[in-house]
Amino acid sequence: MTQTRFGGSCVCRSVGRQSKRTELDADFTEFVEANAHRIRALALWLSGDPERAADLAQSALERTYARWGRVHFGDPMAYVRKALLNQQRDWWRRRQHRPEWPTAEVPDVRSQDDHAAGLAQRDAMLAALAQLTRRERQVLVLRYYADLSDAQIAAELGVAIGTVKSTVARGLRKMRVLLSSAGAPVPADW
């Protein structure tokens, strides 16, 4: 930023700052366009609800944009994942105080017979994930959807690697039981 004095007043020029912000905006837009599908899908797997997933993804991207000047040099997707996890964790905490959602009308329940096999399996998977603890759900989503290693998951959640391994084992055991009882296929690698 340069300063020029004219008749006792100071005029500040921020031309360099504006071009830097324009570059950052373009870089952020490119990142979002390239990763929007992954971010929305990860939010859906974490939340289990399409509307909640859209809000979750939007909030995470807002936080990422606010810190883009520092984030874009490292691993921005890791930052977005952490923001998604934190947003979902905050929502779960708030939900404990308000376990029911009031609605004006009772929603229609969709029949599984109306859906293709893939959608039915996804619905069963989301329902089973919803019955897990918060940590089990986070660990399984990061392992099987985000394809992170145990060490990366431990770093994202701030827990020990052993905690990740035991949580994965416990979560998979519950998922097998839940999916089997729902009549849904259990993935072979579980």
N, C-alpha and C positions, 0 to 999 in steps of 0.2 A: 504494500500500500504506500503510495506517495502522497506528500502533502505539498500544497502550493499556497502561498500567501498572496491575497489580493486585497489591498486597502485595509489591512488590519484583520480580515476574516480568514479563516482556514478552510480550504476546500480539500476534501479527502477523495482520493480516487481508489476505487476497489475493482479496477478492471481485471487484474490478475485473479482476484478472488471469485469473480463471476465466471470466468472461463474455467476455473478449477471445479466449481460447483456444477457447471454444465457437463464437464467430463465425467464427474462422479455420477450425475443423474443418468447419463447415457450408459455408463458401466452398470449401474444398478438395474436399469431397464433391461439391458441385455441379459443380466443374471436371472432376473425374474422370468423373462420370456423363455429362457433355456431350462429353468427348473420348476416352473409353475405346477406342472402336472405332478412331479415328485413331491412337492411341498403340500399340495392339496391332498394327495393320496396318503401321505404320512399323517397329516392332520385327521383324515377320516379314520385311519386305523387307530390312532390314539384316542379319538373322541367317540367313535361309533355312531355319530349322528352327522348327516350331511350339512345341516345348517350350522351346527356347532363347529364342524370342521372348517367351513368357510370363514367363520368369525375367528377361529383359532389361527388359520393361515394368514388372514389379514392383519391380526394383531402382531404376529411374529414378523411379518414383513415390515410393518410400521416401525417396530423396534430395530430391525436390521437397517432400515433406511436412515433412521436417526443417527446410527453409528457407522454408516457405510464408509466414511473416510478412514476409519481404523480397521474395519472388518474386511474390506475387499482385498487387502494385501495378504491375508492368511487364508483360512478355509471358510468362506462365507456359508457354505452349506452346513458346516458344523455349528456355526453361530445360529443359523435358522433352526436347526434341530434342537439346540439348547433352548432357544426362545419358545419353540413349540412345547417342549417338555415343561418349561416353567409356566407358560400360560395354562396348560392343561392341569398342572399341579395346583395352581391358584384356583382354577375353576372347581376342582374336586374339593378343595378345602372350603370354598364358599358354599358348595352344594350340601355339605354336611349340615349346615345350619338351615337349609331349605330343601328337604328331600323330594318335594312334590312340585310339579309344574302345573299351575292352573291354566286351563284352556277354556275357551268359550264353547267349543264343541268337542265331543268325544271323537277322536280320529278313527277312521275306518282301518280295520286290520286287514292287511293284504294276505291273500292266500298264496302259499308256497307253490301251488299247482300252476299259477299264472306266470311263473318266472322260469327262465331258462336254468339249466342245471348249474351253470357257473354263478349266476346271481343267487341262487338258493344256497350254494356252498358258501359264498361270501357272507350272506346274511347269517348263516349258522356260525360262521367263524366270528363275526362281529358280536353276536349274542354270547358266544362262549367267552370271548375276550372281555366282555362287559362284566362277567361274573368273577373275573380274576381280581386280585388286589391291584392297587395302583402300580406298585413296583413290578409285579409279575407282568402286567400288561406292557409297561414301558420297556422292560428288558426283552420280551418276546418280539415286540414291534421293531425295536432297534436291531435285534439279531436277525430276524427273518424278513423284514421288509426293507430296512435301511442297510442291511447286510454289513453290520459293524462287527468287529471282533470283540471278544470279551474285554480286552484291555481298553478298547475305544468306548465300549458301553460303560465300563467302570469310570472312565474319565468324564464321560458326559453326565453321569448321575452322581459322581462324587462318592462312590462306594468302592470297596475292595473287589478284586477280581474273583475271589472265592465267593463273595456275596452274589455276584453276577451268575456264577456257575450254579450255585445251589438254587437261586431264584429261577433260572432257566429250567432246571430239572423239575422243580416243584410246579412251575407254570405249565410245562409240557404234560406232566402227569395229569393235572387238572383238565387241560384242554382235551386230552385223549378221552377221558371219562365223559366230559360234557358233549363233545362231538359224537361219540358213540351212542350216548343216550338220546341225542337228537336225531340219530339215524343219518348223520352226515359222514362223508368219507374222511378218514384221518390220513393226513399226508404220510407217505411212506418213510420219509426221513425223520419222523418223530418217534 
